[in-house]
Amino acid sequence: MINNYDKIARHYDKLSRLVFFKSQVNAQIDQLTSIPAKSAILIVGGGTGWILEEISKIHNEGLQITYVELSSKMTELAKARNCGDHNVEFINTGIEDFETNQHFDVILTPFLFDNFKRDRAIMVFQKLNLLMKTKGLWFLVDFSLNKQEGKWWKWLILKAMYSFFKLIRIVEATSLIDMEPYFMAANYTKLSEQFYYGHFIKASIFKK
């Protein structure tokens, strides 16, 4: 199954921090203070669920969290996390197959779109856009090649990453897609933008 991390679920966090230290983690943590109290939150591709424990450090109660993760092994690891006094619903499915009548105040997509080819990325963006409330916040964290500094080494790391994922057959993408133009076309406003790991990781918050 494409974009399913079951094969490396128990080792994913260690692998990512071996390469990127805590840059991937910090890029997500730094956004969490922008989560409003009592929010309905959708987390897509949250992996092992460490982000749930970090959210509970900001708000210890009152959040309605829907956690959508394709990997069943990742989902099981996430269920074992300390989520604070929040209502957390774990849904083990791909976002493409996720169905709900609920709309959300906050959507988190950490390193989600770098898994997809362009047509699927656009489809997922459009689907999530329909689930976002007006004035809702979208926390986007992903790799970026837009900055010129050190572009050659970033390209080498990306090539190595995609080659590894292709070898173990878990990711469909072979190159990055810049998602920002799709947010701008959908009339989102970019509230903040921060870079990490030599401008290789970009964390943006968009408001609908």
N, C-alpha and C positions, 0 to 999 in steps of 0.2 A: 504493500500500500504506500503510495507516494506521500512524502512529507510527514511520515510517521517515525518518531524517534524511539520506538520500543527497543531497538537493538543497542542503543547507547544510553538509555534512560538513567541508569544508576551511575553512570560515569560522566554524564553531560556537564554537570556543574564543575567538576574537577577539570575536565578537558578545557572548558571555556576559560576558566581562571588561570590555567596553565599558560594559555596563549595571551589572554587579554587582562590578566591579573583581576582587579575588581572593577575595571572600566565598564563592563557590561552591567554589572550590578549597580554601580553608582549612577549610571545614566538613568536607570529606572527609579532608584530610591529618591533621587533629587526631585523627581516630579511629584512624589506622593503627597507632599505638603499642600498641593493644589487641589486635592480631593475635598469637596465640600462634605460637611456632616450630613448624615441621613441619605446619602446618595444611593442610587441604584447603579451598580457597576458591572460592566461586562469585561471580563479578561479573556482574551483569545490567545491560545498558545502560551499559557503561563508556565509550561514545563513542570518542574518538580515542586512548584508551589512556594518557594521561599518568599516570593513577593507577598503572599498572604500574611506572613509573620511580620513583614516590614509595614504593611498597611495597618496592622493591629497596633503598632507602636505609635501611629499617627492618630488613629481613631480606634478606641478599644470596644466600641459598641455602636449599633444602630445602622450599619451598612447592609444593603442587600446585594450580595455578590453572586454573579453567575460566572462560573469558571468552565470554559469550553476548551477541551484539550483532546486532540486526536489519539495520542499515545495512551493506551490503557495503563502501562507501567508508570508513566509520568503522573497520570491521574491518581493512582494508588499512593504514590509518594506525596502528592499534594494533599490528599485526604488525611494524612498523618500529621500535618502541620498544625501548629497552634494558631487558630484563626481569630482568637479573641471572641467577644460576645457578638458575633455577626451571624447573619443568616446566609450561609454559603451553599449554593447548589452546584454540584459537580456534574458536568455533562461530558461524557466520553464519546465525542464525535468530532468530525472535521467541521470547520465553520461553514463550509459549503452546504452541509446537510443539517445545520442547526436551524430549528424553527421555534419561534416564540411570538407571542402577541405583546410582549413587554417592550418598553422603550427605556433608554438608559441615559442617566446624567453624565456618566463617564465611561469611556471605552479605552481599554489598554490593549495595544498590539505590539508587544515587545519582540523584536526580531521575527516578525511574522511574514512580512511581504518579501523578504529575501529568500523565501522558500519557493515562491511561485514564478511561473512564466507570466508574461505580461497579460495575456487574456484572462487567466485565472485571478491575477492580482486585481485587475480592474473589476471583475465580477465580485470579488470579496469586498473591495472598497465600496462598491455600490450597495451591496447588501447591508454592510455595517452602517452606511450612511442613513439608510432607511430606519435603522434601529436607534439612531441617535436623536435625542430630544433637541429641539431648538434651544440654543445657548448652552448645549452640552459641550463637554471637554473631551477631546481625543488625544491621548498620550501616545505618540508615535516614537519608537526607538528603533533604529536600524543602522546598518552600515552605510557609509557615504563616500563617494569618490568626487564630490563636487568641489571640494577644496583642493588646490593644486599642491600643497605642501606634502612632499613624500609620496606623490601619487604612484610612483613605481613600486614601492614596497607594499603599498596597500593592494595594488593589483596582484602582486605575487602572493600575498596572504589569501586574497579572495580565490585566486586560481587554485591554491593548495586546498582551501576549504571545500570548494565545489568538487574538486577531484576526489577528495576523501568521501564526500557524501555520495558522489556517483559510484565510487567503488563499492560502498556498502548499500547502495540503492535505497536511499531514504529521502532524497530531495529531488524535485523535478527541475528546479532552476539551474541555469548555468551562468547567469550574470545578474547584476543588480538592476533594479528598476527605481528610478527617482519618482516617489509617490507625491511629492509636494505639488506638482502641477495639477493633479487630480483634486487635491484639497482646494486649491485656489479656484479651479473651475466650478467647484461645488459651493463656492461662496463662504468658505471657512476663513477665519482670521487667525493668523499665527500670533500667539500670545508670547511665546518664548522659544528660544533655540539655544542649546548648549552642545558643545563638542567635547569629546573625550578621546583618549588614546591617539594623540596626534591628529585630531580632526577626522579620525576614521569612523568614529561612532557618533551619531547625531541624535539628540533627544529634543523633540519638538512638542509643544502643546498647541493644539488648534481648537478654536471655538466655533461652533456652528451658528 
